[in-house]
Amino acid sequence: SMGMTLRQTGALLQALGATAALNLDGGGSSALALRDLATGAVRIVNTPSDPVERPVGNAMAVLSTCTAR
């Protein structure tokens, strides 16, 4: 995907009511993965700029104990 500029991202976040935000890299090593609650499978849901997943040494994870489907 083409993505958004920092200015566009800021405008969108303000429109959504954000009062603080943090921009993370966004380069080829940036991927968004989600776990399917029904199957437990993890899949990449964005389109990183590299043709394959790039190994990285760090990550940021958001975990939830929510079981709603």
Number of C-alpha atoms within 10 A of each C-alpha: 7 6 10 11 9 10 9 11 14 17 13 13 14 13 9 9 9 11 7 8 10 6 8 8 8 12 10 14 14 18 18 12 12 14 11 11 12 8 7 9 9 11 12 12 10 13 16 18 15 11 8 10 14 12 7 8 5 6 7 7 8 5 6 6 5 7 7 5 6
